[in-house]
Amino acid sequence: MANATSIFHTGLTVSDLDAAIRFYVEGLGFVLRHRQTQDNEYTCALVG
């Protein structure tokens, strides 16, 4: 059995994106590296 050594991508659905970013950046010390808008049929169907 192999052990995970890194994470490439993680996705979370949140009701308030700005509040979630503040939590991770200000609360946990994470760095926001990229932010993009996914406004397409596939993504809208997948995450609402």
N, C-alpha and C positions, 0 to 999 in steps of 0.2 A: 504494500500500500504506500502510495506517494504522499508526501506532506506538501501542503500549499506553501509557497515561499513568497508570493506577492498577489496583489489584487489589481487587475487592470481596470475594471469598471464596476460601479455599483449604482443602482438606481433606486430612488425613493420617491413616492408620491406624497406630497404634502398639501395642505389646504392654504398655507400662507408661505410662499416661497421666500419673501424678504425676511420673515421671522425665522424661518429655518436656516437661512444663510447667516443671520446674526448669531443664532445659537451655535452653529458649528465654528464660525470665525471668532466671535468674541468670547463665547463660552468655553469652547474646547481648544481654541488656538489653531484651528485648521486654516489653510490658505486656499482662497477661492482662485482656482487656476483658469477656469473656463465657464462661460455661461452662454447658452444659446437657446433660441426659441424653436420649438418643433411644432409648426403649424401645418400639419398635413393629415390626411384622412387616416392613415395607418396609426399614427401616434395618438390622435384624438380617440380612436376606437379602443386602443390598448389601455390608455390611462384615464380617459374621460375628460 
